[in-house]
């Protein structure tokens, strides 16, 4: 069952990249680490999304950084910005 991300925790309050997301809060109040979310996505155990300001679902994917460490971001859609960083922080 797809899991909705409602909040994010970042390692740097001035984060400009989703590579800085270290934890998420889900609609069901669970708070998995980014590593757990990446693991679930890569192993097809679960899928994640968030609801945009226009009430559409944006799917989340796990991608490798230039250093090889995986992070989460939204799959490409009609916007050029990754709005995961616009979610409330906790």
PAMI-586689 format. One record per residue (C-alpha): x, y, z; residue in three letters. Coordinates in Angstrom, 1 decimal. Example, Ala and Ser with C-alpha at 12.3 -4.5 7.8 and 13.67 -1.06 7.14 Angstrom:
2
<c1 = 12.3 | c2 = -4.5 | c3 = 7.8 | type = ALA>
<c1 = 13.7 | c2 = -1.1 | c3 = 7.1 | type = SER>
//
This chain:
90
<c1 = 0.0 | c2 = 0.0 | c3 = 0.0 | type = UNK>
<c1 = 1.5 | c2 = 3.4 | c3 = -0.9 | type = UNK>
<c1 = 2.6 | c2 = 5.5 | c3 = 2.0 | type = UNK>
<c1 = 2.0 | c2 = 9.2 | c3 = 2.1 | type = UNK>
<c1 = 4.8 | c2 = 11.5 | c3 = 3.3 | type = UNK>
<c1 = 3.5 | c2 = 14.5 | c3 = 5.1 | type = UNK>
<c1 = 6.6 | c2 = 16.0 | c3 = 6.8 | type = UNK>
<c1 = 10.4 | c2 = 15.9 | c3 = 6.4 | type = UNK>
<c1 = 13.4 | c2 = 16.2 | c3 = 8.7 | type = UNK>
<c1 = 16.6 | c2 = 17.6 | c3 = 7.1 | type = UNK>
<c1 = 20.2 | c2 = 17.5 | c3 = 8.3 | type = UNK>
<c1 = 20.6 | c2 = 21.2 | c3 = 7.5 | type = UNK>
<c1 = 17.8 | c2 = 23.8 | c3 = 8.0 | type = UNK>
<c1 = 19.0 | c2 = 25.6 | c3 = 4.9 | type = UNK>
<c1 = 18.8 | c2 = 22.5 | c3 = 2.7 | type = UNK>
<c1 = 18.4 | c2 = 23.2 | c3 = -1.0 | type = UNK>
<c1 = 18.5 | c2 = 19.5 | c3 = -2.0 | type = UNK>
<c1 = 16.5 | c2 = 16.5 | c3 = -1.1 | type = UNK>
<c1 = 19.8 | c2 = 14.7 | c3 = -0.5 | type = UNK>
<c1 = 19.6 | c2 = 16.4 | c3 = 3.0 | type = UNK>
<c1 = 16.3 | c2 = 14.7 | c3 = 4.0 | type = UNK>
<c1 = 17.2 | c2 = 12.3 | c3 = 6.8 | type = UNK>
<c1 = 13.7 | c2 = 11.2 | c3 = 8.0 | type = UNK>
<c1 = 10.1 | c2 = 11.5 | c3 = 7.0 | type = UNK>
<c1 = 6.8 | c2 = 11.4 | c3 = 8.8 | type = UNK>
<c1 = 4.0 | c2 = 9.5 | c3 = 7.2 | type = UNK>
<c1 = 0.2 | c2 = 10.1 | c3 = 7.2 | type = UNK>
<c1 = -0.1 | c2 = 7.2 | c3 = 9.7 | type = UNK>
<c1 = 2.4 | c2 = 9.0 | c3 = 12.1 | type = UNK>
<c1 = 5.3 | c2 = 6.6 | c3 = 11.5 | type = UNK>
<c1 = 8.7 | c2 = 8.3 | c3 = 11.2 | type = UNK>
<c1 = 11.0 | c2 = 6.1 | c3 = 9.1 | type = UNK>
<c1 = 14.5 | c2 = 7.2 | c3 = 8.2 | type = UNK>
<c1 = 15.4 | c2 = 8.0 | c3 = 4.7 | type = UNK>
<c1 = 17.5 | c2 = 4.8 | c3 = 4.6 | type = UNK>
<c1 = 14.4 | c2 = 2.8 | c3 = 5.4 | type = UNK>
<c1 = 12.4 | c2 = 4.6 | c3 = 2.7 | type = UNK>
<c1 = 15.2 | c2 = 4.0 | c3 = 0.2 | type = UNK>
<c1 = 15.4 | c2 = 0.3 | c3 = 1.1 | type = UNK>
<c1 = 11.6 | c2 = -0.1 | c3 = 0.7 | type = UNK>
<c1 = 11.5 | c2 = 1.6 | c3 = -2.7 | type = UNK>
<c1 = 14.6 | c2 = -0.2 | c3 = -4.1 | type = UNK>
<c1 = 13.4 | c2 = -3.6 | c3 = -2.9 | type = UNK>
<c1 = 9.8 | c2 = -2.9 | c3 = -4.0 | type = UNK>
<c1 = 8.5 | c2 = -3.5 | c3 = -0.4 | type = UNK>
<c1 = 6.5 | c2 = -0.2 | c3 = -0.5 | type = UNK>
<c1 = 6.0 | c2 = 2.9 | c3 = -2.5 | type = UNK>
<c1 = 5.8 | c2 = 6.5 | c3 = -1.2 | type = UNK>
<c1 = 4.2 | c2 = 9.7 | c3 = -2.4 | type = UNK>
<c1 = 3.2 | c2 = 13.1 | c3 = -1.2 | type = UNK>
<c1 = 0.2 | c2 = 15.2 | c3 = -2.1 | type = UNK>
<c1 = 1.1 | c2 = 18.5 | c3 = -3.9 | type = UNK>
<c1 = -0.5 | c2 = 21.9 | c3 = -3.3 | type = UNK>
<c1 = -2.7 | c2 = 21.2 | c3 = -6.3 | type = UNK>
<c1 = -3.9 | c2 = 17.9 | c3 = -4.6 | type = UNK>
<c1 = -2.2 | c2 = 15.6 | c3 = -7.0 | type = UNK>
<c1 = 0.0 | c2 = 12.7 | c3 = -6.0 | type = UNK>
<c1 = 3.8 | c2 = 13.0 | c3 = -6.6 | type = UNK>
<c1 = 5.6 | c2 = 9.7 | c3 = -6.5 | type = UNK>
<c1 = 8.8 | c2 = 9.4 | c3 = -4.6 | type = UNK>
<c1 = 11.9 | c2 = 7.6 | c3 = -6.0 | type = UNK>
<c1 = 15.3 | c2 = 6.5 | c3 = -4.7 | type = UNK>
<c1 = 18.3 | c2 = 7.7 | c3 = -6.7 | type = UNK>
<c1 = 22.0 | c2 = 7.6 | c3 = -6.2 | type = UNK>
<c1 = 24.0 | c2 = 10.7 | c3 = -5.5 | type = UNK>
<c1 = 27.3 | c2 = 11.5 | c3 = -7.1 | type = UNK>
<c1 = 28.9 | c2 = 9.7 | c3 = -4.1 | type = UNK>
<c1 = 26.8 | c2 = 6.6 | c3 = -4.6 | type = UNK>
<c1 = 24.6 | c2 = 7.2 | c3 = -1.5 | type = UNK>
<c1 = 20.9 | c2 = 6.9 | c3 = -2.2 | type = UNK>
<c1 = 18.4 | c2 = 9.6 | c3 = -1.4 | type = UNK>
<c1 = 14.8 | c2 = 10.3 | c3 = -2.1 | type = UNK>
<c1 = 13.2 | c2 = 12.8 | c3 = -4.5 | type = UNK>
<c1 = 10.0 | c2 = 13.1 | c3 = -6.5 | type = UNK>
<c1 = 9.8 | c2 = 11.4 | c3 = -9.9 | type = UNK>
<c1 = 9.9 | c2 = 13.9 | c3 = -12.8 | type = UNK>
<c1 = 6.6 | c2 = 15.6 | c3 = -13.4 | type = UNK>
<c1 = 5.3 | c2 = 18.9 | c3 = -14.7 | type = UNK>
<c1 = 7.4 | c2 = 21.0 | c3 = -12.3 | type = UNK>
<c1 = 11.1 | c2 = 21.5 | c3 = -12.4 | type = UNK>
<c1 = 11.4 | c2 = 21.9 | c3 = -8.6 | type = UNK>
<c1 = 11.4 | c2 = 19.0 | c3 = -6.2 | type = UNK>
<c1 = 8.6 | c2 = 20.0 | c3 = -3.8 | type = UNK>
<c1 = 9.5 | c2 = 17.5 | c3 = -1.1 | type = UNK>
<c1 = 11.5 | c2 = 20.3 | c3 = 0.5 | type = UNK>
<c1 = 8.3 | c2 = 22.4 | c3 = 0.7 | type = UNK>
<c1 = 6.7 | c2 = 19.9 | c3 = 3.1 | type = UNK>
<c1 = 6.5 | c2 = 20.9 | c3 = 6.8 | type = UNK>
<c1 = 9.6 | c2 = 20.1 | c3 = 8.8 | type = UNK>
<c1 = 9.5 | c2 = 18.2 | c3 = 12.1 | type = UNK>
//
